[in-house]
Amino acid sequence: MTLRVLPLGGLGEVGMNSMLFDSGETAFLLDAGLMFPDDTMLGIDYVVPDFSLLHEAAPHLCALLLTHGHEDHIGGVPFLLKEFDVPVYGTPLTLGLLRHRLSEHGLERARLMPIARKARFRVGDFDIEAFPVCHSIPDAVGYILRCGEGTFVHTGDFKIDASPLDGVPTGIERLKEVSEKEGVIALFSDSTNIEQDGHSLPEKFVGEALSEVFAEARGRVIVAMFSSNLHRVREALKAAARCGRRVALSGKSMIRNVETAIDLGYLVLPQPNILAPIEDAALLPDRRVVVVTTGTQGESRSALSLMALGEHKYIKVRPGDTVVLSSKFIPGNERAIAGMINRLFLAGADVLYEKISEIHVSGHGSREELEEMIEAVRPENFIPVHGEPRLLVRHRNLARKLGVPGTEMALNGDVLLFKDGMVERADRMEVGRFFVDGKGVGDVEGVVLKDRYNLSQVGLVMVALVLSPATGEVLYGPDIIARGVLMENGEEELLDGAKSEVLKVLDELHAEARTDFDEMRADIRRVLRRYFNKRLERKPMIVPVLMEL
C-alpha cells in the first residue's frame, strides 16, 4: 500500500492551503483555502485552487477535513463542493463560520460533520484523530492520520501557548504519546514563523496592551483586526469593559462572525450591554467608545478605509481618535496599508501599528516552538507546509539540524509517495488556480491579468474608424481617445498627430488591404506604438475599433 500526498495550494505561497491524502482506495482533502491577491492581480477579489483536476487525479475523493476557520483554510470550500459532494469535517466554530460562506453560494444543504477537538473517527480506510492546537482563532485542530502505511501528523496552523485563552493547550503531550507507542512516518508542520527566533507571545499579551491603550486614550479608540480573530475580539471586549467603554462592531464579516461565536458559546460577553449598534456610537461620549472593525490590510472599500476617508456612514476619523491596527502586514499589502495609515494620520488620529507598538502577536509558532513540535513527534520524515519557498527551505533545514532522518521539501503540484516508511518525490502534476472577480469564477485568465497590469502601467489609446465595406474608404474618423497616457497640456496636438499617422498608413494601403480589417488593425497598432514611443517614450496599449457602414 502506498500513500500519495499532493499539495494543491499553500506550499510556495501564503494562503490557499489545501492538501490531498490518497491511499489508493480512499482520498480526502485537508483544508480548502483561498489566497488574497497581490499587486499584479488587479481587480481580483481572491484566488482559489482549481479542484476540477481531482476528477481525474482522485475520483474517489470522499471527504474534506478542516483545521480551523480562517479564510486561507476554508475560503475555497464552496468551490470544492460545487465539484464534489463530500462531507466536511470540522469543529463546531469552524463549521459555523463556514456555513455563512456556503449560504452565499447556495450550498445550504452541504453535509457538515461536527467533531470535537479530540475526536477520533474513520474516513474510508483512514483512522483520523484530531488534537487541539493554539492559534489566533478558537477551536483549531491538527490531525493524526493513520492508514496502512503508518501514522502521519499534520499540525495545521499552531503555536505552543503556555497560557491559552480557552485553557486548552496544543496537544504536544498526546503527540509524544503517539510517537512513543506508534512511531510517526511523517510530520507536516506549519512554517509561517520559521524566521522568528524564540517563542511567539501569548494571545493574552494583546489584551493587556489593549487595556493600556483604552485607559490612556482621551477619545474614541478604533481597533482593526481580522474578523475571524475571535480570541482578539474577546480580549478587546474584556479590555473595553474594564475601561468603562462600549464596543461597536463594524464590517459585515465582523458582525457575522461575532454573532456566530456568541450563538455557539465560543464568545461570552463580559457585560450584557457591552455591544452598542454602530449607529449609536456617535451618540456616546468619545471616552466611552471602542469601534472594532475590519480593514487591517488597507482594502480600498473596507470599513476602516472608509472611516479614514470620511466616507463611512457612521464613523469618520477625526482629531483625538486613536486607531489600532492589531494585525500583521500581509506580504504584498504593505503599500496599501501605508497609504491608509497616512490617511489616518492626516485625519488627525494617533495610529498604533505593528512596527511601532506591540499590539499584535502571531498565531503561529516561532522557531523554538517549531523545534519543540519536531522533537515531540520525532518523525521519520519531515515535510514543511504553509509558506513561501524561503520559509519551507529554512524549516526543512531546521528538521535536518534536529536529526530527522528524511526531509523533503515539496511545492504545489509535487507528488509525494510514502511506502515502507520512506518518502520519494514522484511525478509532478499541473495544479491550477481560479481567479475570482466579483461573480466571475475562472473567467479571468492570466492573459486578462496581464492586460490589466499593462493598462495600469502604460495606459490605453483607442482608435475608432467607420469604413465602407466595399472600398475601405474612411467614412468617419479616426477618433482617438487616450486614457492614462497624456497630460491635458499638449494633448490636442499629440492626438492630432496620431490621427495624421493613422490616415497616412491607410493611404498607403492598396485596395485589397483596405478591406482586410485584421491587417489594418495591425498596421494602426504598429504606427501608433512607434509614434507614441517617439514622442513620449511610452508604449500604451493600442486598441483599433473598425466598423463598417
N, C-alpha and C positions, 0 to 999 in steps of 0.2 A: 504494500500500500504506500502511495506517495501523496504527500500534502503539497498542493500548489498554492502559492501566495502571489497575488497580483495587485500592486497598488494602482488605483485609478486616479488618485489625487493626494496632495499633501506631502509628497516626497520630492522636493525640489522647489517648493513654493510655500508661502504662508497661507493656509486655508485650504478649502476644497478637500478635506480629509475623507478618504474612502479607500477601503482595502478589502479585497476578495480572498476568502479562505475556501479551498476546494479540495475535498478528499477523493474526488472522482465520482462518488455517489451522492454526496451532499455538498452544497455550496451555500455560503452566506456572505453578506457584506457586513463589515464592521464600520459603521458611520457612513453618512452620505451628506457631505457638507458643501457649502458654497465658498467662493472667494470673491472679495471685493476688488473692483477694477483698479489698475494702475493708471499712470498719467497718459499712457498711449491708448487706452480703451475709451475713447471719447464717446459719451452718450450711453455707455453700458452701465446697467444697474448692478449686475453681478455675474459671476461665471460659475457654471456647474459642470460636473463630469458628464461625458456622453455615455450614459448607461446602456444605450442600444447595442453596444458591442457585446454585452453579456448574453444576448440571444444566441450568439454563436460560441462565445468563449465559455459560458456557464449556463446552458439552457436549463439545468437542474437547480438553479438558484431557488432557495426555499425560505430565506429569512433575512431580515435586517436587524442587527444589534446596534444599539446606540449607547455611547458612553456618557453623554451629558447634553444639555440643551442649548449650547452656543451655536450660532448660525454656521460657523465653519465646520460643524459636525452634523447638523440636522437640516440646513438650508436647502440641500438638494433632494431631500426625501420626496417631495411631491413629484419631482421629475422622474425619480426611480419608480414610484408607484404607478405612474402612468404607463410605464413599460412592463412592470412585473407586479402582479397581485400577490404580494407576500406579507406575512405577519411581521409586525415591527415590535421588537422587544426593547424596553427601556424602563427606567424608574418612573414613578408617578409624575414628578415635576417635569422631567424631560418630555414625557408624552403629553402632559398638559400644555407645555409651550408649543409642542409640535402641532397639537390639534388645531390651534388658530391658523397656522400656516396651511394646513391641509384644507381647512374650510374655505380659504381664499381660492383654492384650486378645485373646489367641488368634490373633494375626496373625504367627505364626512363618514363614509362607510368603510374607511380603511380599518384593517384589523390591528388594533393596538393592544399589546400584551404587557401589562404592568408587571414589573419584577421588583423584589426587594434588593437592597444593596448588598446582601449576602446570599442571594438566591442561587439555586443550583437546578438546572433544567436541561432538557435534551432538545437538540435541533438535528434531526436526522441521525447520523452516526456520530455526531459531536456531543460530548458531555460538556456543558457550559457552566462555569461558576463565576458569578460576579463578586468583586471585592470593592469596598469603598475607597475612594481617593479624595483628598482635599484639593479643591480648586476654587475659582472665584465665583462659582455657582453651586447652589446646594444640589444634593442627590447625584453627584458624579460617581462613576464607577470605572474600574478596569475589568478585564476578563481573563480568567484562566480557561484555556481551551484544551480539551482532551479528545484525542482521536487515536486511530490505530498506529499512528507514527509517534505517539507520545504526548507530552504535556507542553503547552506553549502559553506564554503570558503576554498580554497586550496591556500597557499601562493606561491608555487614554491620556488625556491631559492631567498632570498631577503635580503636587508639591507635598512635602512632608512637613506639615504644620504642627508644632508642639502644642498649640492651644487652639484647635479648630473651633470656629464659632458655633457649630452644631454639636460639638462634643464627640464627633466621630472621626477618629484619625485614619490616615491612609493605612491600608491593610498590610503593612510590612510584616507583622508577625505571622499572619496567615501565609504570606508568600514564602517566608523562611520555612514554615512547616511543610508546605508543598514541595519546596526544593529538597529538603532533607528526606522526605518519605518517597517522593516520586522521581525527583530529578526533572529539570526543565530543559527541553530541547532547544528552545529559542525564546529570547526576550525581545519584544518590540517596544521601544521606550521613547517617550517624548523628548525631543531635542531642543525645544524652543529656547531655553535659557542656558545652554551649554557654555556660552561666552561670559556668563555672570559667575564670579567667584563666590564662595561661601554658601550661605543659606538665604533663600527668599524670606523677606519679613512676613510675619503672620498677618492675616487679614485684620485682626483687631487693632493693629497699629494705625490703620486708616481711620477707624472710628475714633481713636484718641486724638488724631490730628484734626479731624473734622470738628470735634468738640471744642478744641482750642480756637479754630477759625470762627465758628459760630459765636463763641463767647466774646471774642475780641472785635468782631465786625460791628461797625457803627450802623450800617444799613442792611439792606437785603443781601442774602447770600444765594447765589445761583450755582448749583453743583451739577456739572455734566458728567455722565458716566454711561457705559453701555447698559441698555435696558435689561439685558439678561444677567447682569452682575448683581444678583439679588442679595448676596451677602452684603455688598456695599450699600445697597438701598436700605437694608435693615440697619446698618451702622449709622447711616445718615438720619434715619428716623429716630433712633435712640439718642443721637447727639442733639438733634433738634429739640426733643422732649426735655433733655437735661438743661437746655439753654432757654427754655420757655418760648420756643418758636414753633409755628405750624408749617406743614410741608404741603406745597402744591406740586403736583406732577404734571409734566409737560412732555408731549410726544406720544403718538398713538401706541407705539410698541411699549413704551414705559408704562403707560396706564394699563394696558392689556396684561403685561407680564406681572405687574404688581397685583392686579386683581386675581390672576390665576394662582399666584403664590399664596395669597391670603385665603382663597377658597380651598386650597389643598392643605392648608395648615403649615406651610413652609415659611410663612412670614406672619409673625404675631405683632400687632401694633402696640407700641409702648404705652399709648394713651388712646382712649376711644375716639377723641376728636382731633387727633394729630394731623389727619389729612384734611386739607381745605381745597375746594374747587379752584382751578386756576383763575377763573373769572373773579373770585373773591379775594385773591391775593393783593390786588391793588387797593382794596378797602382796609387792609390791615396795616398797622404801624410797621414801618420798614424793619425795625429791630425785632419784629415778631414773625418774619417771613424767611422761609427757605424754599427755593424752587429747585426741584430735582428734574433734570431734563436730559434729553438725548442730544447728540450732535458733537461728540468729542473729536471727530475726525475732520471737522471743517466742511462737512457736506453742505452744498450750496443752499438747499432748501430745508435744512434741519431746523429744529426749534431754536437751538442756540444761535445759529447764523442769523435767523430772522430777528431774534432779540437784539443781536449786535447791530443789525442794520436799521433797527427801529420799525420793522415791518411785522412783528409778531402782534397778534390780535390783542393780547392781554398784557404782555410783559415787554417793556422796552428798556434796554440797559441805559443807566444814567449815572451821573457822578454820585459817589457814595456806595455804589454796589460793589460787592466782592464776588468775583467769578472764579470757581474752582474747576479745573479740568482734571478729574480723577480717573485718568486712563493713560495707557501707553500710546505713544505716537506710532501708529502702524506704518511700516516702511512704504514709501510711495505717497503718503498723505502729508508729508512734512510741509510742503509749500502751502497747501490749503489750510492746514492748522495754523501756520504762522500768519497767514493773511487774516484769519478770523481773530487771532489773538491781537493783532494790530488794530482791528476794528473795535474790539472790546476796549482797548486802552484809549482809543480816540473818542469813544463814547463816554469816557470818564471813569471806567471801572478799574479796580485793583484786581489783577489777574494772577492766580497761582496755578502753576503747571509743573509738569514732571521735572523739568530742567532746573527749576529754581526753588522748588518746595517739595517735601516728601509727603505728598497727598495721594500717592498711588503705590500699591505693592503688586507684585506679579502673582498670578495664579499658577505659575509654572515653577518647578523646582530648579534651583541653581546647581552649580557643578557638584557641590558636596552632597546634595540630595540625590542627584543622578548617580553618583558613586555609591551611595547607600542602597539605592534600588538595585544596582548591578550586583553588589555584594550580598544582598538579601536573597536574590533569585539564583545567583551562581549558575547562569545558563551555559549550555554547551556552545550555543551560537548567539550572536547579538546582531540585531538589525535596528539602526536608528530610524525613527519616524518623526514626522511633523517638523518641517523646516526647510529652509533653503539649503543648497548643496554645501556651503561652508559649515553650516551647523551640523549636518549629517556627518561630514568628514571628521569634525572635531569630536563628536560624540563617539563615532567608531574608534577613533584613536584613543579616547579615554578607556573604552572597553578593552582594547588591546593592552594598554598600560596596566589595567587591573587583572590581566591574565586570562581573559575569556579565550578559550581555545579557538573558536571560529568567529570571525567578524565579517559581515558582508554589508556593503552599502548599496542600496537599491534606489532607483529613481522611478517615477511614474512609468508604467509600461514594462518594467523589468519583471520577468517571471522567475520566482524563486521556487526550487523544488527541494523538499525535505524528505530524505529517505535514509533509514538506518542511522538516525542521529546526525547525519551530515546534511549540509546545505550546498546547493550549487545554483549558479545563475544559468537558467535555460534560455530559450529564445526570448525575443522581445516582441511585445505587441504594441500596435499603434493605438494609444488611448487618447481619444479626442476630448474636446470640451465644447460646451454650448455657451454662447454669449446671450444673456437675457437683456433685452432692451424694451422696457415697457411690457406690453403683452406679447411681444415677439420673442420666441424661443428658438434659437438656432438659425433664424433667418438673417442674422448679421454674421457674415463670414469675415475671415481675415482680410480679404481684399477691401471690404467695406470699411473696416477699421483703418486700413492703410490710407484709403481715400479721405476719411475724416481727419486723420492726423495730418496728411499733406495739406488739406484745406486750412487747417489751423495754423500751419507754418507759412504757406505761400499765397493763400488767397485764391480767388476764383475770377475768371473772366468768361462771360457768356456772350456769344455772338449769335444774333438772330437774323435769319435771311429768309425771304419768301422768293421762290424761283418759279419760272414757267416750266411745267413738266415736259413740254415739247422741245424747247430751245435752250433751257437753262438760263434764260435771261433773268437778271435780277429785277423783280417787281417791287420789292420793298426791302429796305435796309442797306447795308448792315447796321443794326442797332447793337451797341456794345455796352454791357453792364459789368462793372468791376466791383468786387466786394473783397475787402481785406488786402487790397493791392496798392491803392493810390490815396494820397492826401488830397483834400479839396483844392489846395493851392496847386494849380497846374494840371488838374485832372482833365479839363476840357481839351487842352492842347494835346495831351497824350492820347486821349480817346480818338480825337480827330485823326491823329497819325496812325492809330491802329486801324481805323476804318479805311484809310488810304491804302494800307498794306493789304487788307483783305480784298479790296476792289482790284488792286494791282495783280494779285495772284489769280483772281478769277478771270481777268482779261487775258492772262497768258495761257489759260486752259483752252484746248481745242474743243470743238463742238461735242464730240462723244464724251469727253471727260466731264463736261458741264452737266451731264445727266447722271453721272455716277456719284451719288452723294457720299459714299464711303471714301472715295478718292478726294473729293472736295473737302471733307472734314479733316482728313489727314493733312492736306496742303494748308488749310487755315491754321491748324494747330502748329504746324512747323513754322510758318511765317510769323505768327504772333509770339511763340516762345522766343524766337530769335529777336523780335522787336523789343519785347519787354526786358529780356536779358541784357540787350544792348543799352537800352535807355535807363533801366532801373537796377540792373544786376539782380533781377529776381526772375523766378521761373514759375509763375502762377499756373494753376490748373486751367486749361482752355477747354470750354465746352461749346462747340458749334451746334446750333439748333437750326436745321434746314427744313423748310416746309414748302410744299407745292400748292399752287393756287390755279 
